[in-house]
Amino acid sequence: MRPLLPALLAIATLASGCQVLHPKPPAQGAIQGPGYTSETVRYRCDGGTAIEVAYLEFGHGESFAALHHQGRTALLKARTSASGVRYIALDEQHSLRWNTQGDEGFLSFLAADHTAQERTLLNNCKAEKAAS
């Protein structure tokens, strides 16, 4: 299975506890468990760089993402955004930001320094269609 999925499944197990929810049926290629659904999406960005993002959504509204970039796996939590969804790394020392709107996204980095400016790492990332 994909390397990011075990990390998300561990979060799902801890966060859902014994609560049983009745979520909607999973999308094609998605995984569904008690109180959560998960899906991995592969994006192709400017310059041909590919990135995979595993999404985990709970029935009570919390969402997480995991992605692997430059040899590190980052776990991110969804935050409110003016448009789309902004995922912010749980690790402030390696603070990646994954911003999505529809089937597109971009990856940025913001150092833990209060004077730092956000820097775009991957731009114009478009979800690749799943093979049938």
Summary of the structure (lengths in Angstrom):
residues: 132
radius of gyration: 14.9
end to end distance: 17.9
largest distance: 47.0
contacts: 359
relative contact order: 0.17
helix: 14%
strand: 47%
